[in-house]
Amino acid sequence: MAGDVVFVEGPLKFLLEFAEVDPMGYGVEVRLEVEYSGRSQNLKWTAEHLWFEYEALRRFESELGDGREARLFDMSEYPILHFKRDSSQEYVTINPQSQRQSKDGECMSLRLNVNVGSMQALYSALSQFGKWW
């Protein structure tokens, strides 16, 4: 692949690793990793085999640049990430709850208070990434 998108902003580390391109040209398979290192707690969340349409990635990047709210949905329209800015706070929700998710399946969801500027930092990392789409 052309490479990966990596960014670190304070306690938040984000990795978007491109694994496989859809032969029909609609999207890409990725491995997504989010790490958070707080003062007394740490976490690492990884999702393998996520498929995103190129348009969903473009929309997510554009919404990050707007700086208010940005959502990333996979090809099945399940929410994967949700960044939001409320006045002077920024949050990211990893794997937000969805009414479409199975009640008997595995689902972890986590909301983190992240540094102000995290959305802009991720936007910058995505906009500098050499896209093939």
N, C-alpha and C positions, 0 to 999 in steps of 0.2 A: 504494500500500500504506500501511499504518498507520505505517510508519517502519522503522528499522533498529535492530539491537542492536549497539552498539559498546562495547568496553571496553578499557582499557589498564591493565596491571599490570606495572610494571617494564619489562623488555625485550619483553614480549608484548603484541601488539595483535591484537584479534579483531573481525571485522566479519561480521555475518550480515545480508545484504541480501535482503529479501523481494521477489520478482519477480512471481509469478503465483499465484493461488489456484486450487486444483482446483475446477472447477464442481460436482463431486459432493460437495464438502465434506469430503474425506478428508485433504487435506494442502496443502502449499504448496511452490512452487519457490523455491529460494534460490541466492544467490551467496555463497560462503563464502571469506573471505580471512583468512589468518593471517600476521602479520609478527612477526619476532623480530630484535632488534638486540642482539647480544652485544658484548663488548669488541673482538673482532677479526673477527667474522663477522656477516653479516646474511643474512636470507632472507625471501622473500615467496612464499607458496603460495596459489594461487587455484584454486577449483573452481567451474565454472559449471553451471547447469542441474541442480542437486541437488534431488531431491524428498524431502520428509520428511512422514510422517504426523504429525498433531497429537499423537497419543498418544506417538510417539517423542520429540517435543520436550518434552512434559510429563514423561516418564520421565527424560530427560536432565537437565532442570532439577531434578527431585526428587533424583536421584542426586548432582548437584553440591552441593545443599544438605546432603546427608548427609556429604559431605566425605571419603569414602574412595575411591570409584571411580565414574566416570561414563562411559558409552559412548553415542555418537550413531550410529544406523544410518539409512541411507536407506531408501526404500520397497522396494528390492530386498534389504534386510537386509545390505547391505555396510557394514562399519564405516567411519566417516568420521573420528571423533575418539574418543580414549580418554584421559581424565584419570585419574591414579592418585596416591594419597598413600601413601608408604612411610615410616613413622616421621616424620621431620622434613623429608622431601623431597617435592616434587610434580613430576610429569612429565605431559607431554601427548605422545601419539603421534598424528601427523597421517597419515591414510590408512593405518591399520594393515594389515599383511598379512592376507589371508583365504584360506582354502582354496578358496573359491568364485571367486576372481579368476582370470581367464584367464592362462595362462602366456605367451601370445604378445602380450598387451596391455600397454599402458603403465601402470606402477604405481610411484609414488614413495612411500616411507614414511620418516618422520622422527620420532625421539623427542627431545624437548627437556626439559631440566631447567629448570623455571620457578620463580618466586618462590613461597614458601609463602604461601598466601592467594589464589592465582590462581583456584582453583576457587570460593572464596567470592565473589570479585569478579565472576566470570562469572555465578554464581548470582544475585547481586544485580542485575546488568544485565538478566538474563532475567526475574527476578521483577518488576522495575519496568516492563518493557515492556508497553504496552497491547495485550493479546491480544484477538483477535476469535474465538478458538476456545474 
